Amino acid sequence: MAKCTQPDSALQTWKLTLAYDGADFQGWQVQPGLPTIQGELQAALGRITGETPLPQGSGRTDAGVHALAQVASFALRAPIPPENLRQALNRTLPAAIRILETRTVRSTFHARHSAIAKTYEYRIFRGDDCPPFLARYVYACPWPLHLDALQACARLFKGEHDFQSFAATDPDLAHRSAAPTTNLVQDSEAPTALSSPESTVRTIFSSAWEQRLAEAGEILIYRVRGNGFLHHMVRNLVGTMLDVGRGHLALEEIPRILEARCRSAAGPTAPARGLFLHSVDYPPEHAAFDG
């Protein structure tokens, strides 16, 4: 393919919104010899423009985690119209990755550093037999669950708390701390600009469950919005809430678990396949084109 790079062209900052089925990928972050979302996107940009910037995501989703509206940013010299770039990327990317929107933005925009809030969804199937076409996207829980207990538990997580009890140890933290700032890729459920990577304190703006009818059963959806999330935090919250919903853990234990600041005090980690990055919020000044 002909390269459209022009050496004298000024760099433009791009913001991409993309969706992906993460089941067959080893997460967002580039890993040698393994399929990743970031790696596929970088390779596709190279095929189209001749440039290979490393797209920076709003956060790193883990292997098997999906996204409804992940955000990535990078700089290009190629003078390509936004809609043309979107169409070209969707022609060359795997079918499991779709670009929803492309736009040029102010040079100060960064997909991770500029974010002010993120929303995640976790989906649970309730029924005797999970349909095969849902199995990659839900956690099938056949045991009885008390929705009132799940809701009450979810409400306890609203507000500012230290969520260390719900954070997994991040194996890549030491490596990323030593890396240049421009190449940092944060944890899955990563902290945003409002929370430092060293702190385990986060603010949760909303936290609730809802029910939806599904083929051969129903789907419970946990939706949580906050200013940042620790590694595996949403999946650990869900695993703990399921213990409450099953009656294996008393609701009154949640404050004690938060105060313990110890991962072993909380419940199990829910599987990756039920987790979706739902959306990322930015200040209004980052919503418009430069023109």
C-alpha positions, 0 to 999 in steps of 0.5 A: 500500500502506498504510504501517505506520510509527508515528512514536512507535515506537522504531527496531529493528535488523534483520538480513536474510540474502538470496540473489541471482543477481547476473548481471543486477545492477550489484553490491550498491551503489546506483548511479543508474539502474542495477539493484543489490541494495541499491537493490532492497532499499531500494525494497522496504522503502519499498513495504512500510513507508513507510521507506527505510533504506539496507541495509548489507551485509556487503560489496559484491559486484561486478556479476555476483557472486552470493550464497548468504547475504549479510547486511544490516542496517538500522533500522525503526520499523514494528512488523512481525513478522519472518516477515511482513516476509520474506514481504512482501519476497519478494512485492515483490522481483525473483525473482532476490533472495530473503530467507532470514531476517529477525530483529530484533537488538541495536542494536549489530549492523552487517552489516559491522562486526560480522562476524568472517569471510566465506567465498567460493566460486568455481566452475569448469566442466570439460568440453567444452561448458558447459550453458546453465543453468550458464553464468551461474554458472561459469567454463568452463575447457576446458583440462587442470588438475592438481588436486594443483597447485591444492590445493598452491597453495591451501594456500600462501594460508592464514595471515596474508599481505600480499595486495596483489599480489592486490588490484585498485585500487578506483575507489570508494575515494576517494569512500567515504573522503569519505562519512559513516561511516554510509553507507560501503559497502565493497569487494566481498570487503570487509574485516571489523572485524578488518582496517582498510581501509588494510591489505592484510594478511589472515588466511585460515583455510581455502583448498581446492578440491573436485570435484563431478560436474555435467551433461556434466562436473564442477565445481571449487569453490574455497572460502576463508574469511578475516577479510577480502578485498580488492577482487577478491582471490578472483578474482585468487587463482583466476586465479593458481591456474589458471595454476599448475594449467595449468602456466603458473606454477610453484608456487614462484613464489607466495611471490615473488608475495606478497612483491612486493606488486604486482598485475602480479606475480600472474595474471589476474582470473577472471570475476565469474560464478563467484564466490559469497559463501557465508556471513558469520560473527558472534559468538554475541551477535549471533545471538539476538533481542532479544526 
